[in-house]
Amino acid sequence: MTVDMAGGGKSLGLPASSIRNHARVTRGLGYVPESSLSIGLFGRMFRRLDPYIPDDTRIDAIAQLMSEPSGAALGGKIPAGYTYVGQFIDHDITFDPTSSLQRWNDPDALVNFRTPRFDLDSVYGRGPADQPYLYQKSRGAEPHQFVIGKAKGEAKAELDLPRDPRGVALIGDPRNDENVFVSQLQLTFMLFHNKVCDWLTADSAAEYERHRRADEGVFDCAQRLVRWHYQWIVVHDFLKRIVDAATYKDVLRNEPLIPQGDPVEQVKLRFFAWQHRFFMPVEFAVAAFRFGHSMVRPTYTLNSKVGPLPVFTPESVSNRYNELRHFGGFRRLPTNWQIDWKRFFDLGDTTHLQYARKIDRYLAPPLLHLPPDQAGGAVANLARRNLTRGARLGLPSGQQVALAIGAQPLDDEDLDLPGKGPAPLWYYVLREAELHDGGRTLGTVGSRIVTEVFLGMLSADPSSYLSTAPGWRPVLCGARGGEFTMADLINFTGFGVPMQPSFR
């Protein structure tokens, strides 16, 4: 095995064990690319590729190249809200609180504390039985709707996540209070569930009888419909926007299951495989799906009264003298801070629509100076954090992955790195997107990893619409010809759309 140590300086070093794990721990398999097992909750998509391990000097040099140039044009074509849909999806499918930037990590031993499914466990938590404080209950009935909170200045009826007296959000995943945009998305999905419950039980409850399955109560029926519409958005709205069209069509195909049958969705994976249990590839979680960091804008305008402001400032988000200068979270929503989703998604009026940054190798200034609340005592530069985590997990280089999927790797001139040599996979994915279509979508490597993991995850879930009813199409009001997007979900819910009521 060869390990590229290009760049000089202090090396991260290799684990001492003969099987190349960290400190000879017994709970994992070691970070072993040649391992034949694919059963960890985290694992490797390209197990036969050698790790590329840049040293600290090399990481610092690359991180310095990733600062957005002053006055750079944003240049993106994807509405800004999809940046935070990506963060919301990430929180739904991955959570590893145990890995560290300070030591080697074995992906086969890491525990994913989120289910690797598009099941909204970050919203539903463990359900009404185990977490009843998340749900309403009245007149002895079983709870089937979420508790909704109010923002500061309650007379204005602005809604917020439910919170305890300290302002801590009472939700399935505390990370979904990390910034105002993802917290308002969390709230939107909670309200979406509540609205589906209302829709099912309205008037004669005909919709409930039409759509429920055997033994499904109102909550279970609503939860399934919410999950399936969310899965449809993930695949047909979000994924379709951010990956290369050719890769998308190669993996998700509409073909009949039987001769002369109606076409149904089928997934064809070429490079991602598991044997007994689905696992989350570190090439996805630590590199390819972190493309969203490049899409974060320097500033956003929240509504007609608030903004432009950055997501973070270098000061603590809990500093009360700083709280109205940024969109950081973990606090009650300030007065007049209800989001206007027309500024983040195309709801028909694009007059004030903001677009994400194009996908390229640059990060906006707020991400290069994270506040201590977000940095957690570690490196405050997000570029360096991502590059270091990739090195700690021994990811292959971008060129190796390109060769493994049969693509022509970017050359040294294209990569534009200091000196020649391999590129960290995360950097490679961003640079490839920048050169592929001007940063409008991911390139070949990024698209292949993200598409196969997304659709592999959906096909591996026995309760997904793809596994249960591959011919299913969205049924909620707003679905046009079987389509359903984030714009449809928002319009159906009525939240964050000025001149429409907020639904409890």
C-alpha positions in Angstrom: 0.0 0.0 0.0 1.2 3.5 -0.8 0.4 6.5 1.2 0.9 9.9 -0.4 2.4 12.4 2.1 2.7 15.3 -0.4 3.3 18.7 1.1 5.9 18.1 3.9 5.5 19.3 7.5 4.2 17.4 10.4 2.6 14.2 9.4 -0.7 12.9 10.7 1.0 9.5 10.8 -0.5 6.0 10.4 -2.0 3.9 13.1 0.5 1.5 14.7 -1.5 -1.7 14.3 -0.5 -4.2 11.7 -4.0 -4.1 10.4 -3.9 -0.3 10.3 -6.6 0.3 12.8 -6.4 2.9 15.5 -4.8 1.8 18.8 -5.8 -1.8 18.2 -9.3 -1.2 19.4 -11.6 -4.3 19.5 -14.9 -2.7 18.7 -14.2 -2.2 14.9 -12.5 -3.7 11.9 -9.9 -1.0 11.5 -9.8 1.4 8.6 -9.2 -1.4 6.2 -9.9 -0.7 2.6 -9.3 -4.3 1.7 -11.9 -5.6 4.2 -14.5 -7.9 2.6 -17.1 -6.9 5.2 -19.7 -4.3 4.5 -21.8 -4.4 7.7 -20.8 -1.3 9.6 -23.3 1.6 10.1 -20.5 3.6 8.4 -18.3 1.9 5.8 -16.5 2.4 2.5 -18.0 2.7 -0.9 -14.6 2.1 -2.6 -12.9 -0.4 -0.3 -10.1 -1.4 -2.6 -8.7 2.2 -2.9 -5.7 3.2 -0.8 -6.2 6.2 1.5 -4.7 9.5 0.6 -3.4 11.1 3.8 -2.2 14.7 3.4 -0.2 16.2 6.3 -1.1 19.3 8.2 1.0 21.6 6.0 -0.8 20.3 2.9 -4.2 20.7 4.5 -3.4 24.3 5.5 -2.2 25.1 2.0 -5.4 23.8 0.4 -7.7 25.4 3.0 -6.1 28.8 2.3 -7.1 28.4 -1.4 -10.8 27.8 -0.4 -11.6 31.3 0.9 -14.1 33.1 -1.3 -12.4 36.0 -3.2 -13.6 39.4 -2.2 -16.5 40.6 -4.3 -17.0 37.2 -5.9 -20.3 36.7 -7.8 -22.6 34.1 -6.3 -23.4 32.7 -9.7 -25.7 29.9 -8.6 -29.0 28.8 -10.2 -30.4 26.8 -7.3 -32.8 28.6 -5.0 -31.1 29.3 -1.7 -33.5 27.2 0.4 -32.1 24.0 -1.1 -28.8 24.6 0.7 -30.7 24.1 4.0 -32.9 21.3 2.6 -29.5 19.6 2.1 -28.6 20.2 5.7 -32.0 19.0 6.9 -31.5 15.8 4.9 -28.1 15.3 6.3 -29.4 15.5 9.8 -32.1 13.0 8.9 -29.7 10.3 7.8 -26.4 10.8 9.6 -25.2 11.7 13.1 -21.8 10.7 14.4 -21.0 12.4 17.8 -18.1 10.1 18.5 -15.5 10.8 15.7 -12.8 13.3 16.4 -10.5 15.5 14.5 -7.7 14.7 17.0 -7.4 11.0 16.4 -7.7 8.3 13.8 -11.2 7.0 13.1 -12.4 3.6 11.9 -15.5 4.0 9.8 -16.6 0.4 10.4 -16.6 1.2 14.2 -18.4 4.5 14.0 -22.0 4.5 15.0 -24.6 6.4 13.0 -27.1 7.6 15.6 -29.5 8.5 12.8 -31.3 5.7 10.9 -29.8 5.7 7.3 -33.3 6.2 5.9 -35.3 9.1 4.6 -37.8 8.6 7.5 -37.7 12.0 9.2 -36.6 10.5 12.6 -35.1 13.9 13.1 -38.6 15.3 13.1 -40.7 12.4 14.6 -38.1 11.5 17.2 -39.0 8.2 18.8 -42.7 8.9 18.4 -45.6 9.8 20.8 -45.2 6.8 23.1 -41.5 7.5 23.9 -41.4 11.3 23.5 -45.0 12.4 24.3 -43.8 16.0 25.1 -43.4 16.5 21.3 -47.0 15.9 20.6 -50.4 17.4 21.5 -53.1 15.4 23.4 -56.6 16.6 24.0 -59.8 15.1 25.4 -58.3 11.8 26.0 -57.5 11.2 22.3 -54.3 9.7 21.2 -51.8 12.4 20.2 -51.3 12.8 16.5 -50.1 16.3 15.9 -46.9 18.2 17.0 -46.8 20.8 19.6 -45.9 24.2 18.0 -44.2 27.0 19.8 -44.3 30.8 19.4 -41.6 33.3 18.7 -40.9 36.4 20.9 -43.7 38.9 20.6 -46.5 36.4 20.8 -49.1 39.0 19.9 -47.9 38.8 16.3 -48.7 35.0 16.3 -45.2 34.2 14.8 -44.5 30.5 15.2 -41.3 28.9 16.4 -40.2 25.4 17.5 -41.5 24.4 20.9 -39.0 25.3 23.6 -38.4 24.8 27.3 -38.0 27.8 29.7 -34.2 28.0 28.8 -35.1 28.3 25.1 -33.9 24.8 24.2 -35.8 23.4 21.3 -37.9 20.3 22.0 -37.4 18.4 18.7 -36.2 15.1 17.5 -32.7 16.3 16.6 -31.2 19.3 18.4 -29.0 20.1 15.3 -32.1 21.3 13.5 -32.0 24.4 15.6 -28.5 25.2 14.4 -29.5 28.2 12.4 -32.8 30.0 11.6 -33.2 28.5 8.2 -32.9 24.8 9.2 -35.0 25.5 12.3 -37.8 27.0 10.1 -37.5 24.0 7.8 -38.0 21.7 10.9 -41.0 23.8 11.9 -42.4 23.6 8.3 -42.2 19.8 8.3 -43.9 19.7 11.7 -46.7 21.9 10.4 -46.8 19.8 7.3 -47.5 16.7 9.4 -50.2 18.6 11.3 -51.8 19.8 8.1 -51.9 16.3 6.7 -53.6 15.2 9.9 -56.2 17.9 9.4 -56.6 16.9 5.7 -57.2 13.3 6.6 -59.8 14.0 9.3 -61.6 16.9 7.6 -65.4 16.7 7.0 -66.3 13.0 6.4 -62.7 11.8 6.8 -63.0 10.5 3.2 -59.3 11.1 2.6 -58.4 9.0 5.6 -60.4 6.1 4.4 -59.0 6.4 0.9 -55.4 6.5 1.9 -55.0 4.6 5.1 -53.7 1.0 5.2 -54.8 -1.8 7.4 -54.5 -1.0 11.2 -53.2 2.6 10.5 -54.5 5.2 12.8 -54.5 8.9 11.9 -51.0 9.5 13.1 -49.5 6.4 11.3 -51.3 7.2 8.1 -50.2 10.9 8.2 -46.6 9.9 9.1 -46.4 7.5 6.1 -47.8 10.1 3.7 -45.5 12.8 5.0 -42.5 10.5 4.7 -43.4 9.4 1.2 -43.9 13.0 0.0 -40.6 13.9 1.7 -38.9 11.0 -0.1 -40.4 12.1 -3.4 -39.0 15.7 -2.8 -35.6 14.3 -1.9 -35.3 12.3 -5.1 -37.4 14.3 -7.7 -36.7 17.8 -6.5 -33.5 18.1 -4.4 -31.4 15.3 -6.0 -32.5 16.1 -9.5 -31.4 19.7 -9.1 -27.9 19.1 -7.7 -26.6 16.1 -9.7 -25.6 15.6 -13.3 -28.6 14.7 -15.4 -26.9 11.8 -17.2 -25.9 10.2 -13.9 -29.4 10.7 -12.4 -31.0 8.9 -15.4 -28.5 6.1 -15.3 -29.3 5.3 -11.7 -33.0 6.0 -11.5 -34.9 4.3 -14.4 -38.5 4.0 -15.3 -39.0 0.5 -16.5 -41.7 -2.1 -16.3 -41.3 -4.9 -13.7 -43.1 -7.3 -16.1 -43.4 -7.4 -19.9 -46.0 -5.0 -21.2 -46.4 -3.6 -17.6 -46.6 0.0 -16.6 -43.2 1.7 -16.0 -42.2 2.0 -12.4 -39.1 3.4 -10.8 -36.2 1.1 -10.5 -32.7 1.8 -9.1 -29.6 0.5 -10.8 -26.4 0.8 -8.7 -23.0 0.3 -10.3 -20.5 1.1 -7.5 -22.3 1.0 -4.2 -23.1 -2.4 -2.7 -23.7 -3.9 0.7 -24.1 -7.5 1.8 -26.3 -7.8 4.9 -27.0 -4.3 6.1 -27.1 -0.9 4.5 -24.2 1.3 5.7 -23.4 5.0 5.2 -20.3 5.4 3.0 -17.7 7.8 4.5 -16.9 9.0 0.9 -20.5 10.4 0.9 -20.8 11.6 4.5 -17.3 13.1 4.9 -16.7 14.4 1.3 -19.3 14.3 -1.5 -22.3 15.4 0.5 -20.4 18.3 2.0 -20.7 20.1 -1.3 -23.5 22.1 0.4 -21.0 24.1 2.4 -19.9 25.7 -0.9 -23.5 26.8 -1.5 -23.9 28.9 1.6 -24.2 32.6 0.8 -22.2 35.3 2.7 -25.5 36.9 3.7 -29.3 36.3 3.4 -32.4 38.5 3.7 -35.0 36.6 5.8 -38.0 38.7 5.1 -39.0 42.3 4.2 -37.7 43.5 7.6 -34.7 41.4 8.4 -31.4 41.2 6.6 -29.0 41.0 4.9 -27.2 39.2 7.7 -24.7 36.3 7.7 -25.5 32.8 9.1 -22.8 33.2 11.7 -20.4 35.8 13.1 -17.2 34.9 14.9 -18.7 35.8 18.2 -20.8 33.4 20.2 -24.4 32.9 19.0 -25.5 33.1 22.6 -24.1 36.6 23.1 -27.2 38.7 23.6 -25.5 41.9 22.2 -24.8 39.9 19.0 -28.1 38.0 18.6 -29.7 40.3 16.0 -26.5 40.4 13.8 -26.7 36.8 12.5 -29.0 33.9 11.7 -27.4 31.4 14.2 -29.7 29.3 16.2 -30.2 27.6 19.6 -32.5 30.5 20.8 -36.1 31.6 20.5 -37.0 33.2 17.3 -36.7 37.0 17.6 -39.7 39.2 16.9 -40.4 39.8 13.2 -38.1 37.0 12.2 -40.7 34.7 10.7 -39.2 33.4 7.4 -40.6 34.4 4.0 -40.1 31.3 2.0 -40.7 33.2 -1.3 -37.1 34.5 -0.8 -35.8 30.9 -0.6 -37.9 28.8 -3.0 -39.7 29.5 -6.3 -43.3 29.8 -5.1 -44.3 31.5 -8.3 -43.0 35.0 -7.6 -39.3 35.3 -8.1 -39.0 39.0 -7.5 -37.0 38.6 -4.2 -35.8 35.0 -4.7 -32.2 34.5 -3.5 -30.0 31.9 -5.1 -27.4 29.7 -3.5 -23.7 30.2 -4.3 -22.6 28.1 -7.2 -20.9 24.8 -6.2 -17.1 25.5 -6.4 -14.0 25.2 -4.2 -14.7 28.4 -2.3 -16.5 28.9 1.0 -18.1 32.1 2.1 -16.4 34.1 4.9 -18.8 33.1 7.8 -17.8 29.4 7.3 -14.1 30.2 7.7 -14.6 31.8 11.1 -17.1 29.7 12.9 -18.3 30.9 16.4 -17.2 28.9 19.4 -20.7 27.4 19.7 -20.4 25.8 16.3 -16.7 25.0 16.4 -17.0 23.1 19.6 -13.5 23.9 20.7 -12.0 22.5 17.5 -10.8 24.2 14.3 -13.0 27.3 13.5 -12.2 27.1 9.8 -14.7 24.8 8.1 -12.5 24.1 5.1 -9.7 22.8 7.4 -12.1 20.8 9.5 -13.5 19.0 6.5 -10.1 18.3 5.0 -8.8 17.1 8.4 -11.7 14.8 8.9 -11.2 13.3 5.5 -7.6 12.6 6.3 -8.4 11.1 9.7 -10.8 8.7 8.0 -8.3 7.8 5.3 -10.5 8.7 2.3 -9.1 8.0 -1.2 -8.1 10.8 -3.4 -10.5 12.3 -5.9 -8.4 11.0 -8.8 -8.5 7.5 -7.5 -12.3 7.6 -7.2 -12.6 9.0 -10.7 -10.6 6.1 -12.1 -12.6 3.6 -10.1 -15.8 4.8 -11.8 -14.3 5.0 -15.2 -14.0 8.7 -15.5 -11.1 10.8 -16.7 -9.5 12.4 -13.6 -8.9 16.1 -13.5 -5.2 16.9 -14.2 -2.9 19.1 -12.1 -3.7 22.2 -14.0 -7.5 21.7 -13.6 -7.1 21.0 -9.9 -5.0 24.2 -9.4 -3.5 22.9 -6.1 -0.1 24.0 -4.7 2.4 21.5 -6.2 1.4 18.3 -8.0 -0.2 15.2 -6.6 -3.5 13.8 -5.3 -6.5 16.0 -4.3 -8.5 15.3 -1.1 -11.9 13.9 -2.2 -14.0 16.8 -0.8 -11.8 19.4 -2.6 -11.9 17.3 -5.8 -15.8 17.1 -5.8 -16.0 20.9 -5.4 -13.4 21.7 -8.1 -15.0 19.2 -10.4 -18.4 20.8 -10.1 -16.9 24.2 -10.7 -15.4 23.0 -14.0 -18.2 20.7 -15.0 -21.1 23.2 -15.6 -20.0 26.4 -14.0 -20.9 25.1 -10.6 -24.6 24.6 -11.5 -24.5 20.9 -10.5 -22.1 18.4 -9.2 -19.7 16.8 -11.7 -19.1 13.1 -12.5 -17.6 11.9 -9.2 -19.8 13.9 -6.9 -22.9 13.1 -8.8 -22.2 9.3 -8.9 -21.5 9.1 -5.1 -24.5 11.2 -4.1 -26.9 9.7 -6.5 -26.0 6.0 -5.7 -26.1 6.6 -2.0 -29.4 8.5 -2.0 -31.2 6.0 -4.2 -29.5 3.0 -2.6 -30.7 4.2 0.7 -34.3 4.6 -0.6 -34.2 1.1 -2.2 -32.8 -0.5 1.0 -35.6 0.9 3.2 -38.4 -1.7 3.3 -40.9 1.0 4.2 -40.0 3.6 1.5 -42.5 4.3 -1.3 -39.9 2.8 -3.7 -39.9 -0.5 -1.9 -43.5 -0.6 -0.8 -45.2 0.9 -3.9 -42.8 1.7 -6.7 -45.6 3.0 -8.9 -46.8 5.4 -6.2 -47.2 9.1 -7.0 -47.8 12.1 -4.6 -51.5 12.5 -3.7 -51.6 15.7 -1.6 -53.2 18.9 -2.8 -50.7 20.8 -4.9 -49.3 17.7 -6.6 -49.3 18.6 -10.3 -49.3 15.6 -12.6 -47.8 13.4 -9.9 -45.1 15.9 -9.0 -44.5 17.4 -5.6 -41.7 19.8 -4.7 -40.7 21.9 -1.7 -42.7 24.7 -3.2 -45.8 22.5 -3.2 -45.1 21.4 0.4 -44.8 25.0 1.6 -47.9 26.1 -0.3 -49.9 23.1 1.1 -48.8 24.0 4.6 -49.3 27.7 4.2 -46.4 28.6 6.6 -43.9 31.2 5.7 -46.0 32.5 2.8 -47.1 36.1 3.4 -50.8 36.8 3.1 -51.7 33.3 4.0 -52.6 32.0 7.4 -50.2 30.1 9.6 -51.5 26.6 10.4 -51.2 25.0 13.8 
